[in-house]
Amino acid sequence: MRRILEDVWQIDLRVVTREFTLVGVNPALDAFADMADHIKAGAEHQAREHGRTLATRHS
């Protein structure tokens, strides 16, 4: 899918990933709640920044 979007349709695709998505679901990961919040905030920031970049580039 990524190759089609980038190579064929020439979409500027950025994939933002994050770890510890099961914190709050899996009790064994509860000790990592603060780290998971920090990682989530960073991923959200990356997604917003890329969205802004795309919006200004295509407006």
N, C-alpha and C positions, 0 to 999 in steps of 0.2 A: 504494500500500500504506500509506504513511504517513497519508494522509488518512482512509482507512478505519479504521486503528487509533486515530487521535486523534479524529476527528469522529464516527464512527459508534459505535465501541466505547468511546470516552472513556477511552482508555488514556493514562497520562502517559508519553509516549514521549520519550526523550532519545537522540539519535544521537551517539555519540562517534566521531569520525574522527581519523585520524592520517596523517601524511605519512611519506615515506621507508620504505615497507614493503618495497621491493626492495633495501634495503641488506643486503649479505650474499649476495644472489642475483646482482645486477648488479655486476661488478667496478668499473665506472665510478663507482659510488656509495660505494665503500669509505672514501673520505675523510670521509664523513658519519656514520660508525658511532657516534661519541659523541653527536652531535646526535639521531640516530635512537633511541638508547637513552633519552635524556632525553624525547623526544616520546612514546615508547611508555610510559614510566613515568607521564607526565602523563595520557595517555589511560586507562591502567589505574586511576589514582587517581580520575578523573572517573567511570568506570563503577562502581567500588566505592562511592563516595559516593552516587551516585544509587540504587544497589541498597539501601544502608542507609536512605536516605530513604524509599524505597518500602516496605521491610520494616517500618519503624516506623510509617508512615502506615496500613498495612493490617493491623497486628497487634492 
